Amino acid sequence: MNQTIEATVQCILSHAKLSQSLWGEAVNTTINIISLSPSVPLEGDIAEEVWFEKKALYNQLKVFGC
């Protein structure tokens, strides 16, 4: 999972043409996206919904770099 997160962060920063100084913010964004995505080990459930036992909210997501 660490390699997946690192590769995604590099893609986000490269696509947004942002410097490596925003690496931490990109990691937080990546983890939020992963937590809000359906998961095969959870049989298609969303990790955040399983952990917190309530419906996940997507309204806080924004385009990275805004």
N, CA, C and O atoms as a CHARMM CRD file, in Angstrom:
* protein
*
  264
    1    1 MET  N      0.83000  -1.19100   0.00000 PROA 1      0.00000
    2    1 MET  CA     0.00000   0.00000   0.00000 PROA 1      0.00000
    3    1 MET  C      0.87800   1.25900   0.00000 PROA 1      0.00000
    4    1 MET  O      0.52600   2.26000  -0.62400 PROA 1      0.00000
    5    2 ASN  N      2.00800   1.21100   0.69200 PROA 2      0.00000
    6    2 ASN  CA     2.89100   2.38300   0.70700 PROA 2      0.00000
    7    2 ASN  C      3.36000   2.75400  -0.69400 PROA 2      0.00000
    8    2 ASN  O      3.43400   3.93500  -1.03200 PROA 2      0.00000
    9    3 GLN  N      3.67800   1.74900  -1.51100 PROA 3      0.00000
   10    3 GLN  CA     4.10500   2.02100  -2.88200 PROA 3      0.00000
   11    3 GLN  C      2.96800   2.62500  -3.69700 PROA 3      0.00000
   12    3 GLN  O      3.19300   3.51300  -4.51900 PROA 3      0.00000
   13    4 THR  N      1.76200   2.15200  -3.47200 PROA 4      0.00000
   14    4 THR  CA     0.60000   2.69100  -4.17300 PROA 4      0.00000
   15    4 THR  C      0.39400   4.15100  -3.80300 PROA 4      0.00000
   16    4 THR  O      0.15900   4.99100  -4.67200 PROA 4      0.00000
   17    5 ILE  N      0.48100   4.45100  -2.51800 PROA 5      0.00000
   18    5 ILE  CA     0.31400   5.83100  -2.05100 PROA 5      0.00000
   19    5 ILE  C      1.40500   6.72100  -2.63200 PROA 5      0.00000
   20    5 ILE  O      1.11900   7.81400  -3.12300 PROA 5      0.00000
   21    6 GLU  N      2.65200   6.26100  -2.58000 PROA 6      0.00000
   22    6 GLU  CA     3.75600   7.07000  -3.09100 PROA 6      0.00000
   23    6 GLU  C      3.62400   7.32200  -4.59300 PROA 6      0.00000
   24    6 GLU  O      3.85100   8.44100  -5.05200 PROA 6      0.00000
   25    7 ALA  N      3.26400   6.30400  -5.35400 PROA 7      0.00000
   26    7 ALA  CA     3.10100   6.46400  -6.80000 PROA 7      0.00000
   27    7 ALA  C      1.95100   7.42500  -7.11600 PROA 7      0.00000
   28    7 ALA  O      2.06000   8.24900  -8.02400 PROA 7      0.00000
   29    8 THR  N      0.86400   7.31800  -6.37400 PROA 8      0.00000
   30    8 THR  CA    -0.27800   8.20400  -6.58800 PROA 8      0.00000
   31    8 THR  C      0.08600   9.64900  -6.26700 PROA 8      0.00000
   32    8 THR  O     -0.30000  10.56800  -6.98900 PROA 8      0.00000
   33    9 VAL  N      0.82500   9.84200  -5.18700 PROA 9      0.00000
   34    9 VAL  CA     1.26500  11.19000  -4.80200 PROA 9      0.00000
   35    9 VAL  C      2.12400  11.79900  -5.90700 PROA 9      0.00000
   36    9 VAL  O      1.94400  12.96200  -6.26800 PROA 9      0.00000
   37   10 GLN  N      3.04700  11.02000  -6.43800 PROA 10     0.00000
   38   10 GLN  CA     3.90700  11.52700  -7.51200 PROA 10     0.00000
   39   10 GLN  C      3.07900  11.90300  -8.73700 PROA 10     0.00000
   40   10 GLN  O      3.35100  12.91500  -9.38400 PROA 10     0.00000
   41   11 CYS  N      2.08000  11.10100  -9.05500 PROA 11     0.00000
   42   11 CYS  CA     1.20800  11.40900 -10.19400 PROA 11     0.00000
   43   11 CYS  C      0.40200  12.68100  -9.95800 PROA 11     0.00000
   44   11 CYS  O      0.27700  13.51800 -10.85100 PROA 11     0.00000
   45   12 ILE  N     -0.14300  12.82100  -8.75100 PROA 12     0.00000
   46   12 ILE  CA    -0.93600  14.00900  -8.41800 PROA 12     0.00000
   47   12 ILE  C     -0.08600  15.27100  -8.54900 PROA 12     0.00000
   48   12 ILE  O     -0.50100  16.24800  -9.17300 PROA 12     0.00000
   49   13 LEU  N      1.11000  15.24000  -7.95400 PROA 13     0.00000
   50   13 LEU  CA     1.97300  16.41900  -7.99400 PROA 13     0.00000
   51   13 LEU  C      2.43000  16.72600  -9.41600 PROA 13     0.00000
   52   13 LEU  O      2.48600  17.89000  -9.81400 PROA 13     0.00000
   53   14 SER  N      2.75300  15.69800 -10.17300 PROA 14     0.00000
   54   14 SER  CA     3.19900  15.89700 -11.55500 PROA 14     0.00000
   55   14 SER  C      2.07200  16.45600 -12.42500 PROA 14     0.00000
   56   14 SER  O      2.27400  17.39900 -13.19000 PROA 14     0.00000
   57   15 HSD  N      0.89200  15.86700 -12.29800 PROA 15     0.00000
   58   15 HSD  CA    -0.24800  16.30500 -13.11000 PROA 15     0.00000
   59   15 HSD  C     -0.63900  17.74800 -12.78700 PROA 15     0.00000
   60   15 HSD  O     -0.98600  18.51800 -13.68200 PROA 15     0.00000
   61   16 ALA  N     -0.58000  18.10800 -11.50100 PROA 16     0.00000
   62   16 ALA  CA    -0.94500  19.46600 -11.08700 PROA 16     0.00000
   63   16 ALA  C      0.20700  20.45200 -11.26700 PROA 16     0.00000
   64   16 ALA  O      0.04500  21.65100 -11.04100 PROA 16     0.00000
   65   17 LYS  N      1.37600  19.94200 -11.67500 PROA 17     0.00000
   66   17 LYS  CA     2.58300  20.76900 -11.86300 PROA 17     0.00000
   67   17 LYS  C      2.92400  21.54700 -10.58500 PROA 17     0.00000
   68   17 LYS  O      3.19100  22.74900 -10.61400 PROA 17     0.00000
   69   18 LEU  N      2.90600  20.81300  -9.46300 PROA 18     0.00000
   70   18 LEU  CA     3.21800  21.41600  -8.16900 PROA 18     0.00000
   71   18 LEU  C      4.53500  20.85400  -7.63700 PROA 18     0.00000
   72   18 LEU  O      4.97500  19.77900  -8.04500 PROA 18     0.00000
   73   19 SER  N      5.14900  21.59100  -6.72800 PROA 19     0.00000
   74   19 SER  CA     6.44700  21.17600  -6.19500 PROA 19     0.00000
   75   19 SER  C      6.29800  20.07800  -5.14500 PROA 19     0.00000
   76   19 SER  O      5.21300  19.82600  -4.62300 PROA 19     0.00000
   77   20 GLN  N      7.41700  19.44400  -4.85900 PROA 20     0.00000
   78   20 GLN  CA     7.45900  18.37000  -3.86400 PROA 20     0.00000
   79   20 GLN  C      7.17900  18.89400  -2.44900 PROA 20     0.00000
   80   20 GLN  O      6.93800  18.10100  -1.53800 PROA 20     0.00000
   81   21 SER  N      7.20700  20.20300  -2.25600 PROA 21     0.00000
   82   21 SER  CA     6.93700  20.76600  -0.92900 PROA 21     0.00000
   83   21 SER  C      5.49400  20.50700  -0.49300 PROA 21     0.00000
   84   21 SER  O      5.17700  20.60600   0.69200 PROA 21     0.00000
   85   22 LEU  N      4.62200  20.17800  -1.44600 PROA 22     0.00000
   86   22 LEU  CA     3.22200  19.87100  -1.12700 PROA 22     0.00000
   87   22 LEU  C      2.98700  18.37100  -0.99800 PROA 22     0.00000
   88   22 LEU  O      1.85100  17.90500  -1.08200 PROA 22     0.00000
   89   23 TRP  N      4.05800  17.62500  -0.79600 PROA 23     0.00000
   90   23 TRP  CA     3.98600  16.16700  -0.69900 PROA 23     0.00000
   91   23 TRP  C      3.02100  15.72400   0.40100 PROA 23     0.00000
   92   23 TRP  O      2.22500  14.81000   0.18000 PROA 23     0.00000
   93   24 GLY  N      3.07100  16.34100   1.56500 PROA 24     0.00000
   94   24 GLY  CA     2.19300  15.98300   2.67900 PROA 24     0.00000
   95   24 GLY  C      0.72300  16.14900   2.35400 PROA 24     0.00000
   96   24 GLY  O     -0.09700  15.29500   2.69100 PROA 24     0.00000
   97   25 GLU  N      0.39000  17.25200   1.69600 PROA 25     0.00000
   98   25 GLU  CA    -0.99800  17.48700   1.29000 PROA 25     0.00000
   99   25 GLU  C     -1.44600  16.45600   0.26100 PROA 25     0.00000
  100   25 GLU  O     -2.58800  15.99700   0.28400 PROA 25     0.00000
  101   26 ALA  N     -0.54200  16.10000  -0.63300 PROA 26     0.00000
  102   26 ALA  CA    -0.87000  15.08500  -1.64200 PROA 26     0.00000
  103   26 ALA  C     -1.08500  13.72200  -0.99300 PROA 26     0.00000
  104   26 ALA  O     -1.95000  12.96100  -1.42700 PROA 26     0.00000
  105   27 VAL  N     -0.30900  13.40700   0.03900 PROA 27     0.00000
  106   27 VAL  CA    -0.50000  12.14200   0.76900 PROA 27     0.00000
  107   27 VAL  C     -1.87400  12.13100   1.43700 PROA 27     0.00000
  108   27 VAL  O     -2.59500  11.13700   1.35100 PROA 27     0.00000
  109   28 ASN  N     -2.24100  13.21900   2.09700 PROA 28     0.00000
  110   28 ASN  CA    -3.56400  13.29300   2.73900 PROA 28     0.00000
  111   28 ASN  C     -4.68300  13.12200   1.71600 PROA 28     0.00000
  112   28 ASN  O     -5.65500  12.41100   1.97300 PROA 28     0.00000
  113   29 THR  N     -4.55300  13.76600   0.56500 PROA 29     0.00000
  114   29 THR  CA    -5.56000  13.65000  -0.49000 PROA 29     0.00000
  115   29 THR  C     -5.65700  12.21200  -0.98100 PROA 29     0.00000
  116   29 THR  O     -6.75500  11.68400  -1.15800 PROA 29     0.00000
  117   30 THR  N     -4.51000  11.58000  -1.20100 PROA 30     0.00000
  118   30 THR  CA    -4.47400  10.19800  -1.68300 PROA 30     0.00000
  119   30 THR  C     -5.14700   9.25800  -0.69900 PROA 30     0.00000
  120   30 THR  O     -5.94200   8.41000  -1.10100 PROA 30     0.00000
  121   31 ILE  N     -4.84400   9.39400   0.57200 PROA 31     0.00000
  122   31 ILE  CA    -5.42900   8.51800   1.59300 PROA 31     0.00000
  123   31 ILE  C     -6.93100   8.74300   1.69100 PROA 31     0.00000
  124   31 ILE  O     -7.68500   7.78700   1.87500 PROA 31     0.00000
  125   32 ASN  N     -7.37800   9.98700   1.57200 PROA 32     0.00000
  126   32 ASN  CA    -8.82000  10.26300   1.57300 PROA 32     0.00000
  127   32 ASN  C     -9.50600   9.58800   0.39500 PROA 32     0.00000
  128   32 ASN  O    -10.58500   9.01400   0.54600 PROA 32     0.00000
  129   33 ILE  N     -8.88600   9.65500  -0.77200 PROA 33     0.00000
  130   33 ILE  CA    -9.46700   9.02100  -1.95700 PROA 33     0.00000
  131   33 ILE  C     -9.54200   7.50900  -1.77100 PROA 33     0.00000
  132   33 ILE  O    -10.55400   6.89400  -2.10700 PROA 33     0.00000
  133   34 ILE  N     -8.48900   6.91200  -1.24100 PROA 34     0.00000
  134   34 ILE  CA    -8.48300   5.47000  -1.00800 PROA 34     0.00000
  135   34 ILE  C     -9.55600   5.08800   0.00400 PROA 34     0.00000
  136   34 ILE  O    -10.25700   4.09400  -0.18500 PROA 34     0.00000
  137   35 SER  N     -9.69100   5.85800   1.06500 PROA 35     0.00000
  138   35 SER  CA   -10.68000   5.56200   2.10700 PROA 35     0.00000
  139   35 SER  C    -12.11400   5.70600   1.61500 PROA 35     0.00000
  140   35 SER  O    -13.02700   5.09300   2.16900 PROA 35     0.00000
  141   36 LEU  N    -12.31600   6.51400   0.57300 PROA 36     0.00000
  142   36 LEU  CA   -13.66100   6.74700   0.04300 PROA 36     0.00000
  143   36 LEU  C    -13.96300   5.90900  -1.20200 PROA 36     0.00000
  144   36 LEU  O    -14.99400   6.10000  -1.84700 PROA 36     0.00000
  145   37 SER  N    -13.06300   4.98500  -1.53300 PROA 37     0.00000
  146   37 SER  CA   -13.23800   4.13300  -2.71000 PROA 37     0.00000
  147   37 SER  C    -13.67000   2.73400  -2.30400 PROA 37     0.00000
  148   37 SER  O    -13.28700   2.25500  -1.23600 PROA 37     0.00000
  149   38 PRO  N    -14.46300   2.07100  -3.14000 PROA 38     0.00000
  150   38 PRO  CA   -14.83600   0.68500  -2.85000 PROA 38     0.00000
  151   38 PRO  C    -13.58900  -0.19800  -2.75500 PROA 38     0.00000
  152   38 PRO  O    -12.60800   0.01100  -3.46800 PROA 38     0.00000
  153   39 SER  N    -13.64700  -1.18100  -1.86400 PROA 39     0.00000
  154   39 SER  CA   -12.48600  -2.02800  -1.59500 PROA 39     0.00000
  155   39 SER  C    -12.82400  -3.50000  -1.81100 PROA 39     0.00000
  156   39 SER  O    -13.84000  -3.98600  -1.31500 PROA 39     0.00000
  157   40 VAL  N    -11.98200  -4.20100  -2.54400 PROA 40     0.00000
  158   40 VAL  CA   -12.19500  -5.62800  -2.79400 PROA 40     0.00000
  159   40 VAL  C    -12.16000  -6.43700  -1.48900 PROA 40     0.00000
  160   40 VAL  O    -13.03600  -7.27800  -1.28900 PROA 40     0.00000
  161   41 PRO  N    -11.17400  -6.21700  -0.58500 PROA 41     0.00000
  162   41 PRO  CA   -11.17000  -6.99200   0.66400 PROA 41     0.00000
  163   41 PRO  C    -12.42500  -6.77000   1.51900 PROA 41     0.00000
  164   41 PRO  O    -12.78200  -7.62400   2.33100 PROA 41     0.00000
  165   42 LEU  N    -13.08400  -5.64000   1.33800 PROA 42     0.00000
  166   42 LEU  CA   -14.31000  -5.34500   2.08200 PROA 42     0.00000
  167   42 LEU  C    -15.54900  -5.69300   1.26100 PROA 42     0.00000
  168   42 LEU  O    -16.65500  -5.25300   1.57400 PROA 42     0.00000
  169   43 GLU  N    -15.35300  -6.48200   0.21300 PROA 43     0.00000
  170   43 GLU  CA   -16.43000  -6.93000  -0.66900 PROA 43     0.00000
  171   43 GLU  C    -17.19900  -5.75800  -1.28700 PROA 43     0.00000
  172   43 GLU  O    -18.42700  -5.77800  -1.37200 PROA 43     0.00000
  173   44 GLY  N    -16.45800  -4.75000  -1.71100 PROA 44     0.00000
  174   44 GLY  CA   -17.06500  -3.60200  -2.37400 PROA 44     0.00000
  175   44 GLY  C    -17.52200  -2.49700  -1.44400 PROA 44     0.00000
  176   44 GLY  O    -17.97600  -1.44900  -1.90200 PROA 44     0.00000
  177   45 ASP  N    -17.40900  -2.71600  -0.14400 PROA 45     0.00000
  178   45 ASP  CA   -17.77600  -1.66400   0.80200 PROA 45     0.00000
  179   45 ASP  C    -16.70300  -0.58300   0.82900 PROA 45     0.00000
  180   45 ASP  O    -15.58400  -0.78900   0.35800 PROA 45     0.00000
  181   46 ILE  N    -17.05200   0.54800   1.37400 PROA 46     0.00000
  182   46 ILE  CA   -16.13700   1.68000   1.47900 PROA 46     0.00000
  183   46 ILE  C    -15.55100   1.68900   2.88800 PROA 46     0.00000
  184   46 ILE  O    -16.28300   1.63200   3.87700 PROA 46     0.00000
  185   47 ALA  N    -14.22700   1.76100   2.96600 PROA 47     0.00000
  186   47 ALA  CA   -13.53000   1.65200   4.25000 PROA 47     0.00000
  187   47 ALA  C    -14.05000   2.65100   5.27900 PROA 47     0.00000
  188   47 ALA  O    -14.28100   2.28700   6.43200 PROA 47     0.00000
  189   48 GLU  N    -14.23300   3.88800   4.88000 PROA 48     0.00000
  190   48 GLU  CA   -14.69700   4.90700   5.82500 PROA 48     0.00000
  191   48 GLU  C    -16.06300   4.54800   6.40400 PROA 48     0.00000
  192   48 GLU  O    -16.31000   4.77300   7.58900 PROA 48     0.00000
  193   49 GLU  N    -16.94600   3.99500   5.58600 PROA 49     0.00000
  194   49 GLU  CA   -18.27100   3.59700   6.07200 PROA 49     0.00000
  195   49 GLU  C    -18.17400   2.42300   7.03600 PROA 49     0.00000
  196   49 GLU  O    -18.92500   2.35600   8.00800 PROA 49     0.00000
  197   50 VAL  N    -17.26000   1.50300   6.77700 PROA 50     0.00000
  198   50 VAL  CA   -17.08100   0.35000   7.66400 PROA 50     0.00000
  199   50 VAL  C    -16.49300   0.80400   8.99700 PROA 50     0.00000
  200   50 VAL  O    -16.94800   0.37500  10.05800 PROA 50     0.00000
  201   51 TRP  N    -15.48400   1.67000   8.94100 PROA 51     0.00000
  202   51 TRP  CA   -14.81800   2.10800  10.17000 PROA 51     0.00000
  203   51 TRP  C    -15.72300   2.94200  11.06300 PROA 51     0.00000
  204   51 TRP  O    -15.76500   2.72700  12.27500 PROA 51     0.00000
  205   52 PHE  N    -16.44000   3.88200  10.48400 PROA 52     0.00000
  206   52 PHE  CA   -17.22300   4.83400  11.26900 PROA 52     0.00000
  207   52 PHE  C    -18.71200   4.51500  11.33400 PROA 52     0.00000
  208   52 PHE  O    -19.46900   5.21300  12.00900 PROA 52     0.00000
  209   53 GLU  N    -19.13600   3.46200  10.63300 PROA 53     0.00000
  210   53 GLU  CA   -20.52300   2.99600  10.63700 PROA 53     0.00000
  211   53 GLU  C    -21.53200   4.09200  10.29200 PROA 53     0.00000
  212   53 GLU  O    -22.61200   4.16600  10.88000 PROA 53     0.00000
  213   54 LYS  N    -21.16600   4.93500   9.33900 PROA 54     0.00000
  214   54 LYS  CA   -22.09400   5.93800   8.82200 PROA 54     0.00000
  215   54 LYS  C    -21.75100   6.20300   7.36700 PROA 54     0.00000
  216   54 LYS  O    -20.64700   5.89600   6.91700 PROA 54     0.00000
  217   55 LYS  N    -22.68800   6.76700   6.64000 PROA 55     0.00000
  218   55 LYS  CA   -22.53200   7.02300   5.21900 PROA 55     0.00000
  219   55 LYS  C    -21.38000   7.99600   4.96600 PROA 55     0.00000
  220   55 LYS  O    -21.27000   9.02800   5.62800 PROA 55     0.00000
  221   56 ALA  N    -20.53000   7.65900   4.00800 PROA 56     0.00000
  222   56 ALA  CA   -19.40100   8.52100   3.65500 PROA 56     0.00000
  223   56 ALA  C    -19.89100   9.76500   2.92200 PROA 56     0.00000
  224   56 ALA  O    -20.83700   9.70300   2.13700 PROA 56     0.00000
  225   57 LEU  N    -19.24200  10.88500   3.18600 PROA 57     0.00000
  226   57 LEU  CA   -19.57700  12.14500   2.52800 PROA 57     0.00000
  227   57 LEU  C    -18.48700  12.48400   1.51600 PROA 57     0.00000
  228   57 LEU  O    -17.29700  12.41300   1.82100 PROA 57     0.00000
  229   58 TYR  N    -18.90200  12.84500   0.33200 PROA 58     0.00000
  230   58 TYR  CA   -17.95900  13.16100  -0.73700 PROA 58     0.00000
  231   58 TYR  C    -17.88700  14.65400  -1.02800 PROA 58     0.00000
  232   58 TYR  O    -17.12500  15.07400  -1.89900 PROA 58     0.00000
  233   59 ASN  N    -18.65600  15.44800  -0.32600 PROA 59     0.00000
  234   59 ASN  CA   -18.71100  16.88600  -0.63000 PROA 59     0.00000
  235   59 ASN  C    -17.42400  17.63200  -0.24900 PROA 59     0.00000
  236   59 ASN  O    -17.22700  18.76400  -0.69000 PROA 59     0.00000
  237   60 GLN  N    -16.55100  17.02800   0.55400 PROA 60     0.00000
  238   60 GLN  CA   -15.32400  17.69700   0.94400 PROA 60     0.00000
  239   60 GLN  C    -14.20200  17.50600  -0.09400 PROA 60     0.00000
  240   60 GLN  O    -13.15700  18.14900   0.00600 PROA 60     0.00000
  241   61 LEU  N    -14.41300  16.62700  -1.08700 PROA 61     0.00000
  242   61 LEU  CA   -13.40800  16.39700  -2.10700 PROA 61     0.00000
  243   61 LEU  C    -13.34900  17.57000  -3.08000 PROA 61     0.00000
  244   61 LEU  O    -14.37700  18.11300  -3.48400 PROA 61     0.00000
  245   62 LYS  N    -12.13800  17.94800  -3.44300 PROA 62     0.00000
  246   62 LYS  CA   -11.90700  19.03200  -4.39500 PROA 62     0.00000
  247   62 LYS  C    -10.83000  18.59500  -5.36700 PROA 62     0.00000
  248   62 LYS  O    -10.11100  17.62900  -5.11300 PROA 62     0.00000
  249   63 VAL  N    -10.71700  19.30100  -6.47300 PROA 63     0.00000
  250   63 VAL  CA    -9.65100  19.04000  -7.41300 PROA 63     0.00000
  251   63 VAL  C     -8.34600  19.45400  -6.73500 PROA 63     0.00000
  252   63 VAL  O     -8.24400  20.56500  -6.21400 PROA 63     0.00000
  253   64 PHE  N     -7.33400  18.55200  -6.73800 PROA 64     0.00000
  254   64 PHE  CA    -6.07500  18.85800  -6.06700 PROA 64     0.00000
  255   64 PHE  C     -5.38800  20.02000  -6.76600 PROA 64     0.00000
  256   64 PHE  O     -5.32900  20.07000  -7.99500 PROA 64     0.00000
  257   65 GLY  N     -4.87600  20.94000  -5.98800 PROA 65     0.00000
  258   65 GLY  CA    -4.19000  22.10200  -6.52500 PROA 65     0.00000
  259   65 GLY  C     -5.05500  23.35600  -6.55800 PROA 65     0.00000
  260   65 GLY  O     -4.58900  24.42400  -6.95600 PROA 65     0.00000
  261   66 CYS  N     -6.31100  23.23000  -6.14200 PROA 66     0.00000
  262   66 CYS  CA    -7.20400  24.40000  -6.12300 PROA 66     0.00000
  263   66 CYS  C     -6.92500  25.26100  -4.91500 PROA 66     0.00000
  264   66 CYS  O     -7.57500  26.29000  -4.72700 PROA 66     0.00000
